[in-house]
Amino acid sequence: MTSQRWRTSFAAWPTRSMPETTVSGDPWRALCAAQYVALTTYRRDGRAVVTPVWAAERDGRLLIFSNPTAGKVKRIRNSSRAHVAPCTWNGTLTGTQLPARARILAASERDEMWRALVAKYGIPALAFRLYDRIRGLLRLAVSAGIEVSRSS
């Protein structure tokens, strides 16, 4: 009985899904404003892998952080081809997938990534940044930064 009550209350929990387009009609603007973004990267054999991520916009680009050993980082190193779309926390798409190009950020560019993420997500992103700094001080692997830009 308790389990059923929890499922019912969780299903009613409001999720923040963003509209597919903004007033200007630009899906990229709506994507930049979305709470979660589905980043689709491609394996060597061409199969798509969709991952919901946090993404913050800076100068028309989306900035994302990730574990440096994550599959998405390996796939981006192999191929810059990607697609992005607004989504829910579990990866359910809420808007149009847009073609994009992704690249791994250099170490000197990660501070900009963290500033953008903290500005958008606040304390949770600040906690990740602090964790990342502690890992750096302990000489452990720090987060990789990913830049996603519109594909032309």
C-alpha positions in Angstrom: 0.0 0.0 0.0 2.8 2.4 0.9 4.5 1.6 -2.4 1.4 2.5 -4.4 1.0 5.8 -2.5 4.6 6.7 -3.3 4.2 5.9 -7.0 1.0 8.0 -7.2 2.6 11.0 -5.4 5.8 10.7 -7.5 3.8 10.6 -10.7 2.1 13.8 -9.7 5.4 15.5 -8.9 5.7 18.5 -11.2 8.5 18.3 -13.7 10.0 21.3 -15.4 9.7 20.8 -19.1 10.4 23.6 -21.4 8.4 24.5 -24.4 9.8 23.4 -27.8 10.1 26.9 -29.0 10.2 30.4 -27.5 8.3 33.4 -28.5 10.9 34.1 -31.1 10.3 30.6 -32.6 13.9 29.6 -32.2 14.3 26.0 -30.9 18.0 26.6 -30.0 16.9 29.4 -27.5 14.4 27.0 -25.9 17.1 24.3 -25.7 19.4 26.7 -24.0 16.7 27.5 -21.4 15.8 23.8 -20.7 16.6 22.3 -17.3 17.9 19.1 -18.9 19.3 18.5 -22.4 19.4 15.2 -24.2 22.9 14.9 -25.7 23.0 12.3 -28.4 26.4 11.1 -29.4 27.3 8.3 -31.8 29.3 5.1 -31.4 31.9 4.0 -34.0 29.3 1.7 -35.6 26.8 4.6 -36.0 24.4 3.7 -33.2 23.1 6.7 -31.3 23.4 7.0 -27.5 21.2 9.5 -25.7 22.3 11.0 -22.3 20.4 13.6 -20.3 22.8 16.2 -19.0 22.8 19.7 -17.4 23.8 22.3 -20.0 24.4 26.0 -19.6 24.5 28.5 -22.5 27.4 30.9 -23.1 27.8 32.9 -26.3 25.5 30.6 -28.2 27.2 27.4 -27.1 26.1 24.8 -24.6 28.6 23.9 -21.9 28.4 20.5 -20.2 30.4 18.7 -17.6 31.1 15.0 -17.4 33.2 12.3 -15.9 36.3 12.2 -18.1 36.0 8.4 -18.5 32.3 8.5 -19.4 31.2 7.0 -22.7 30.0 10.3 -24.1 33.5 11.8 -23.7 35.0 8.8 -25.5 32.4 9.1 -28.3 33.0 12.8 -28.7 36.7 12.3 -29.0 36.0 9.8 -31.8 33.4 11.9 -33.6 32.1 15.5 -33.1 28.7 14.6 -34.6 25.9 15.1 -32.1 22.3 16.0 -31.6 20.7 17.9 -28.7 17.1 18.3 -27.6 15.3 19.5 -24.4 14.3 16.6 -22.2 13.1 15.6 -18.8 15.5 14.4 -16.0 15.2 10.8 -17.3 15.9 11.6 -21.0 12.3 11.8 -22.3 12.5 14.3 -25.2 10.3 17.3 -24.9 11.3 19.1 -28.1 13.0 18.8 -31.4 16.4 17.2 -31.8 18.8 19.7 -33.4 22.1 18.7 -35.2 25.2 19.9 -33.4 28.9 19.6 -33.1 30.6 18.7 -29.8 34.1 19.0 -28.6 36.1 18.4 -25.4 37.1 21.7 -23.7 40.7 22.4 -22.9 41.6 22.6 -19.2 41.9 26.4 -19.5 38.2 26.6 -20.7 36.7 24.7 -17.8 36.5 27.7 -15.5 34.1 29.4 -17.9 32.1 26.1 -18.1 31.7 26.0 -14.3 30.8 29.7 -14.1 28.0 29.2 -16.6 26.7 26.0 -14.9 26.8 27.6 -11.4 24.9 30.7 -12.8 22.2 28.5 -14.2 21.9 25.7 -11.6 23.1 27.4 -8.4 24.1 25.4 -5.3 23.9 21.9 -6.8 26.4 22.9 -9.6 28.5 24.7 -7.0 28.7 21.4 -5.0 29.9 19.6 -8.1 32.5 22.3 -8.8 33.8 22.1 -5.2 34.0 18.3 -5.5 35.9 18.7 -8.8 38.4 21.2 -7.1 39.0 18.7 -4.2 39.7 15.9 -6.7 42.1 18.2 -8.5 43.9 19.0 -5.2 44.2 15.3 -4.5 45.6 14.9 -8.0 42.7 12.8 -9.2 41.0 13.1 -12.6 38.7 16.2 -12.7 35.6 16.6 -14.8 35.8 17.0 -18.6 34.1 19.9 -20.2 32.1 19.5 -23.4 31.1 22.4 -25.7 28.1 21.8 -28.0 27.5 24.3 -30.8 25.0 24.5 -33.7 25.9 22.4 -36.7 25.9 24.6 -39.8 
